[in-house]
Amino acid sequence: MSRLVVVSNRVALPGAEQAGGLAVALKAALQETGGLWFGWSGRTVRGNSGELHEQREGDIRYLTVDLSRDDFEGYYNGFANRTLWPLLHFRPDLVDYNRETHDAYRRVNALFAEKLAKRLKPDDIVWVHDYHLLPLAEELRMRGVESRIGFFLHVPLPSADLIAALPSHNRPFGALTAYDLVGFQTERDLERFQDYLRLYAGGKVVRKGVLLDRAGREFRAGAFPIGIDTPRIAELAADAVRKPGVKRLQASLAGRSLAIGVDRLDYSKGIPERFRAFARFLDRHPEKRGKLTFLQIAPVSRGGVGEYRALKRELEQLAGHINGGYAEPDWTPVRYVNRNYPHATLTGFYRMARIALVTPLRDGMNLVAKEFVAAQDPDDPGVLILSSFAGAARELDSALQVNPYDLDGVADAIATGLEMPLAERRKRWRKMMERVGRYDIHAWRKDFLSALAATRA
């Protein structure tokens, strides 16, 4: 059996707190064959990039690389998160491109390839993850690596014309043709990639998912919508009702219903629009004031980036404005919290919520939507209000789907969810739970790895 090599920007090291279902699934895959997990160490150093660190846990080796402060700033804070992230989330107005950060991005990918290539065997299967490492296969091929290499993009892919607006777009995006399999979250993302390949990368589409690069080399692409650890989430949620934090939240509601939003603080998540839609709900449905409390959990991310600091200020102002206009002595409409909660506690919050507001402006998948479904009480499930621009919308079509820019539409969906009869809630939930249970995180990784293994069959 071929050895699996996982490559990602960050590595879930032994003993570290698990980042979630993805880390569990990747470790399970590595344990089956024995393998290597390679990536950045999480450390920045004063000197040059490149010092290696190794750990072992059973049959898994973890190999991580230190980055210099300049390389980290250019590669991660610069090109990955100030250039690629907004572009991939359909926000060309926020793209900050310069050649120096692009050079740092290429330099770090070349460094990773240099350190990894000499440790690879011809029959290894290499699985590269996400937008930080778009050109890694190209760099590995330049160093003589002939292993099967797959890539999975966890975030959305924009239209071909948007990608082509990026200067030197062929260097990161054209480099995807060096992989044997390129995976996306949705069929729509796959279609956009095929358009880009045909229109701007000199390639050809033989048929759906079977592609040729500029030189005529065949490779594959497909949609592999990522799942969650469904049984584990359901178990955590059922147990969480006894946790002190969950009990305190329940008591503080004083019998009112709960609407919840859980997002990393990011402009792609549509949180300001969500706050405005909740205010619109209070305006359009005054009879429901005092019956629903909205809790938005939004841990700060990338706090050093100006756009994120501005977003945090905007949300604080919006929450204050809504509460100032609608609060009663015994009721605060919006609770806005910038902190992380343990996963087990979050699942308890999901379970007690009557409504989940998952309304990103653009999202590759959005696993909060799936976790909310898995966390529900089968006898009394809540209602998922889901943006049609989340990848999860393609699978969770029994949610109340909304356009996050349509504030009236989101407001009315909140009212509908609040009044939805139990029989309809159960019917919608069962259909979504069937999908979430059948195509979970383990089915996802087996599906991708089977497709990658078959690329040269």
N, C-alpha and C positions, 0 to 999 in steps of 0.2 A: 504494500500500500504506500502511495506517495506521501511524503512528508508535507504538512501544511505550514506555510510561512505567512503570517498576517503582518501587514504593514499599515500603521496609522500614525497620525500626528502624535497622539497621546497613547500611552500603554497602560492597561489595567494591571499594575504590578502586584505580586503576591503580598497579602497583608493590607493592601490599600482598600479603602471603602469602595465597594462595587458601584460603578457608575450607572448600572441598570441592566436591563435585559440583554442589550447588545454585548456587553462584556461577558455575561454569563454564557451566551450562545457561542461567542468566539472561543472562550476557554474550553467549552464542551467539544467544539470541533478540533481544537488543538490536542485535547486529551485523547481523542480517538486514534490519532495517528502519531502522536508525539510531534512536536513542532517548535517553531520559533515565532515570537512576537517582537517586532522591531519598530522603533519609533524614537521620537524626541524624549529625553529624560525628564522634561519639565524644569530643567535647570538652565540658567544663563550664567556664563562665566566671563571674567574680564579678558582672558586670553583668546586664543583661536578656538573655533568650533572643532568638534571631532573626537573628544575623549569618549571612550566607550565604557559602559557599565554592564555587567552581566549578573543575572540572578537565575536561579532554577527553582522549579516547583514540580516535583514528579518528573514527567517526561517533557515538560515545557521549559524552554529557555527564553529568557527575556533579555533582549539586547537593546540598550538605549544610548542615545548620543546627546552630549551636551552641545549647546549652541552659544556662540558669543552673543553679547548684548546687541551688537549691530546686526548680526544675522537674524536674530529673533525679531528685532524691531522691523526689519525690512521684509522678511519672509512671512511672519505671522501677523503682527499688528499692521503691517503695511500692505503687501500685495494680497495676502489671503483674505484679510478682513476689512480692508478699506477699498479694495479693488474688486476682487472676485465675489465676496459675499453680497454686496449690493447689486452687482450685475446679475448674479444668479437668482436674486430675489426680485428681478424686474425693476430695479431702481437705478437706471443709468444716471439720474440726476445726482446721486450720492457717490458715484464712482470717482475715486481719487487715484488717477494713474500717473506714475512717473517711472522712468527707466531704472532708477536706482533701486526701487523696491522690487521691480520685476527682475532685475539682475540678482537680487538677494534671494528671491523665490527660486530662480533657476539654480543658484549656487547651492542652496540647502538641499534641493532635490538631487543635484549631482553628488553632494556629500553623502546623502543617504544611500544612493546607488553605489558609490565607491565602497562604502563600509559593508553594504549588504552583498554585493556581487560575489565577492571572494568567499562568502559563506554559503552560497547556494549550490545545490546539486542539480544536475540536469533533469531529474525526474521530480523535483519539488513542484508543488502547486503554490503559487504566490497570489495572495488576495490583498489588494491595496484598497484603502478606504479614503474617500472624500476629497474635497476640492483643494486641500493643502498639497496633494500629491498627484495632480493631473499628469505631469510629464515624467513620472518616475519610471514607467515601463520603457519609454524611449531612452532614458539615461541608462537603464539596465541593459537594453539591447546594444547600446553603443559599447558596453563593456563585455559583450560576448555572451550574455545570459540567454539561454534558449528555453528555459523553463516555461510552462504555461503560466500566464499572468492574467489575472482578472482584476477588474476595477469596479467599485460600487460607489455611486454618487448619492449621498444621503439627502442632499438638498435639491431644489428644483433645477431644471435646465430651462433657460429662457429661449425665445425664438432665435432662429438663425441670424436675423438681421440685428438683433440686440447683441449677440455674441460678436458679430462682425464689426460692431462699433468700437470694440476694444482694440486699441493699437496693438499690433503684433499678436492678434488673437490666435493665429495658427500655432504659435509656440506652446501655449498651454492647451488649447482645445484640439488643434490638429494632432497633437501628440497622443491623444486617446487612441488613435489608430494603431499604436504599437502594442496595445493589449490584445489578448485572445478573446476576451469577453468583457464588454462594458455593460454594467447593470444600472438601471434607473428605477425610481420609485413607481412611476406610472407609465402607461402606454403613451400618454401625451408627451411625456419627456422623451421617450424613445423616438416618437415621430419628429420632434424638434431636432434631435441629434441627427437623424437620417437626413433631414433637410439641410442641416449645417454641413454635413459630410458632402452632400451632392452639390450644394451651391457654393461653398467657400473653401472646402478642404481638398477638392480635386478627386474625391472618391466616388464610388457608385453603390447603389442599392440593388443587389441582385434580386432579393425579395425581402419581405419584412424580417429584420433581424439577421440577415446574411449580407455582409457588406464587403466591399473591396476598398483598400486604401489607394492612394495616388499611384503606387507602384504595382497595383494589381494583387497584393496580398489579401487573402480572405481572413476576415475576423467576424465575430458575432456580437450582437447586442440584444438586450431584452429588458423587460419590465419585471422586477422582483419586489413587490410592495412589502416593506419590512413590517414584521409583527412584534408582538410583545410576549412576555412569559405569562400567558393567560392564566393557567392554574395558580401560579404563584401570586399574581395580583389579586385574584378572587379570594385566595386564602388570607392574604395580608389584610384585605378590606374587612372580611368577616371577623378577624381577630381584633381589628383596630377599634372597634366600638368600645372596647374596654380600656383603651389607652386614656390617660388623664387629659392630654391635650385635646383629644376628640370629644371627651365628655364635657370639657370646659366650653368648647365651641358650641356644642349642642345646648348647654344650659344658657349660654349668652344670647341665643336666638329667641328665647322666651316664647317658644311655640311658633315662631315665624319660619317660613320656608327660606332655603339658602340657594342662591345662585353662585357658582364658583368659576373663576378663571385662574389658570395656572400656566404661566409662561415665563421663560427667560426674558429679561428686559431687553427688547429688541424691536426696532422699527418695523420689522417684517410681520410682527404678531398682531398689529392692528389694535393695540390696547387703547390709544386715545379715541379711536372710532367706537370702540366698545363702550367706553365711559359715556361718550355722547349718546350712543344708542340707549344706554340705560336711563340717562336723563330724559330722552325722548319717550321711553316707556312710562316714566313717571308723569310726563305731560299728557300723553295720549290716553293713559289708563289711570286717571286719578283715584278711581275706586279701589285700586290695588296698592296704593301707597300704604306703607306700614305693614304690608303682608310679606314682603320679600326683602332680604338683605343680600347685597352683592359683595362677596369677598374676592378680591383680586390679589393673588400672590405673584409677585414679579421680582425674583432675585436679580440683583444688579450683575450685569456681565459687561466686560470690556469698558469698565468705568473710566479708563484713561482716554477713551475716544470721545471727541466733542459731541458727536451726534447722540451718543448714549446719555451723556450728562444733560443735554437739552431735553431729551425724551423724559428723563426722570423728573425734571422740573415741571414739564408740561403736565405730567400725570398728577403730580402733587397739587398743582393749581386746579386741575379739573376735579379731582376728588374733593378738594376744599370748596369749590364752587357748587358742586352738586349737594354736598352735605349742608352747606350754608343756606341753600335755597329750599331744601325739602326735609331736613331732619326735624324730628320731634324730640321732646325731652327724653322719651324712652326708646327712640329708634334712630339709628344712624344708617342711612341708605347704603353708603359705600364704605367698605373697609379695605384699605390699600396697604399692603405689607411688602416690604423689600427684604425678605430673608428666605433662606432655605429651610425646608422642613424635611425630616426623615421620610423616606419613601413610604414606610409603614403608616406614618401619620397622615400623609397625603391621601393614601387610599381610603382611610377612614373619612376624611373630608369629602372625597368623591362619593362615598356610599351614602352619606347623610344629605347630599345636595339634591334638591329637586330639579335643578337645571345646571348644566355645564355650558358655559359660553366659550366655544373654541372657534374664534373668528379671525384667524390670521388673514392678512392681505395676500400672503403667498407662503406656502409651506410645502416642503418636499413630501412629507407624510403627515406628521403631527401625532405622536404616540400618546399624548394626553387624551385625545379623543378615544383611542382604543382602551386606554387604561380606565377611563371613566366607565365605559361599557362593562369591562370585566369586573369592576369593583361594585356593581350594583347589586342590591338585594333582589333576587328573582321574583319575590312576592310583591315588591313595591319599588320598581325601578324608577330612576329619574329620567329626565329628557335631555338629549344631546342636541344643542343648537350648534351647527357646524358650517363653517365657511365653505362655499363651493370651490374656493381657491386653495383648499388644503388637499394634499394627495389622498388623505383618508376618505374624502368625499366620494371617491370612485367605488370604494368598498362599503362604506357605511351609508347606503342610500336610504335607510329608514330613519336617519336623523332628520331634524328640521333644518333643511339646508337654506342658507341665506347668502346674500351678497353683502359683505361687511361694509361696503360703501353706502348701502341703502339703510340709513339710520331708522327710517320708519319701518322698514321690513324687519330689521332685527328687533326693534321695540315690540312689534306685533307678535313676532315669534316667541319672545319672552312671555307675553300675555297668554299665548296659546299653550306654551309649555306649562305654565302655572296652573291652567285650568284643564289640562288634558286628562280624560277619564283613565282610570286604572287599566281597563281592558286594552285600550289603545297603547298605553305606555308599555304594557307587557308584550303586546304583539310586535311593536317596533323593536323593543330590546331583544327579544328572542332571535329575531332575524339578524341583528347586528352581532349578537353574542355567538351565533353559529359560525359566522365568518371569522370573528376574532379568535374563536377557539380552534377552528380547523386550520387556519393559516397563521400559526403563531411564529415566534422568533426562531424556533428550532426548525420548523418547516421551511422558513425563509432561507436559512443558511444552508440547509441540505439541498434545497432547490437550486440555489446559486452554485454551490460547489459541484453538484452533479452536472449542471450545464457547462461549467468550466472544464471539468474532467472530460466531457464529451467533445470539446472543441477540436481535438486532433484524433478523434476515434476513427 
